[in-house]
Amino acid sequence: GIMQGAWLAATAVGNSLLFIGGILYTYVPLWACWLVFAVACALSMIVMLSMIKWLERVAR
């Protein structure tokens, strides 16, 4: 249904934004590139952890 479509759309958007990593890798120092990647991963972890209570409530 709708959630599967949203999942596929989010995957498509993520795959479309892959070129940004290549641009960063080319134009900024390597340590700054990896810092951006690490911060993005940390932010996504915080978002997912903040949604756990809501997901448990919705799943019941």
C-alpha positions, 0 to 999 in steps of 0.5 A: 500500500501507501507505506510501500510506495513511501519506502520506494519513493524514499529509496529513489530520492536517496539514490538520486542524492548519491552524487553529492557524496562524489562531489564532496569527495572531489572538492573538500578534504577527505576528513571533511567528507567523512565528517559529513557522512558521519554526521548524516548517519548520526542524525538519521540514528537520532531520528529513528531512535526518537520514533521508537515509542511512536512506532510501538504505539502505532504497531499495537 
